[in-house]
Each structure stands twice: as structure tokens, then as C-alpha cells.
Amino acid sequence: MGFLTERASYLRGLADGLRIDDKSDEGRLLKEIIELLDDIAGSVEDLEELQRDMEDEAANTDDRLNDLEDEVFGYEEEEDCYCPYCGEYIDPEEAELNEDCTAIICPSCGKEIELEDDEDDDLDYSPEDEGK
């Protein structure tokens, strides 16, 4: 039982404990409001569950798409995905670009690695000058 449903149940129990007369106008109104809150709480919980299911499905779809991209484009950890300055692996999908998008910034050592287009439009990583 979710938080909203628990609160609606508490209000229902409180109204029953106070022996609110549902024959009076105020009592009928209060009982109807509690019933409405209970219905809304159930609907919200259903929507939350549906959202969780959709998030899981989206994550699964993303994983499958990544697997398909790897299969189609043949992505594997290549030697040129390692920073020449510190030797740490740089994930090309998570690499941050510098301001003018001409180099990536190594997350380990912070040095910039210049990007060059080769003939196949794949990106090669080549170190900038050692002074940076």
C-alpha cells in the first residue's frame, strides 16, 4: 500500500472513529471527499507503477540499442581509446569535449587529446603538445 492510499485509509478510519453521520449534509460530503481521495490515491499508485514499468522498458530498449550499435559498428575497446598521457581508458560515449569541440578532456588527468578526422570519418585521438 502506498503513501497516498495509507493516508486516505487513515482519513476513512478517522471519519469512522468520529462517528460522522452520513445522513447529514456535512457527513455525506465528508464521506464523498474521502471516497474521492481514496480513488485518486489508487489512480496515482497505478500511474506510478506504470511509470516504473515504462522506465524499465526504456532502459532495456537502450541496452538493446547499445548492443545493436556495438554489433553493427563493431565497437570494441581499441588502443586509441586510452589517454596517451596517463594510460587510462576513455569511454568515447562519455568523453567530454573542450569548448570548441576539437579535443576531448581526459577524465583522469584533465589533459586535452586532440581529435582528428581520418579518411573513414572515425575519430582518432592524438595528444596535443606536452606543455598542456
KAHU-V852526 format. One record per backbone hydrogen bond with DSSP energy under -1.0 kcal/mol. NH is the residue of the N-H (numbers start at 0). CO is the residue of the C=O. Records with the same first field share a line. If there is no record, write none. Layout:
BEGIN
NH: CO  CO
END
This chain:
BEGIN
5: 1
6: 2
7: 3
8: 4
9: 5
10: 6
11: 7
12: 8
13: 9
14: 10
15: 11
16: 12
17: 13
18: 15
19: 14
23: 20
27: 23
28: 24
29: 25
30: 26
31: 27
32: 28
33: 29
34: 30
35: 31
36: 32
37: 33
38: 34
39: 35
40: 36
41: 37
42: 38
43: 39
44: 40
45: 41
46: 42
47: 43
48: 44
49: 45
50: 46
51: 47
52: 48
53: 49
54: 50
55: 51
56: 52
57: 53
58: 54
59: 55
60: 56
61: 57
62: 58
63: 59
64: 60
65: 61
66: 62
67: 63
68: 64
69: 65
70: 66
71: 67
72: 68
73: 69
80: 77
81: 78
82: 87
86: 82
89: 80
93: 90
97: 102
100: 97
103: 112
104: 95
105: 110
109: 105
112: 103
113: 125
114: 101
115: 123
117: 121
120: 117
123: 115
125: 113
131: 128
END
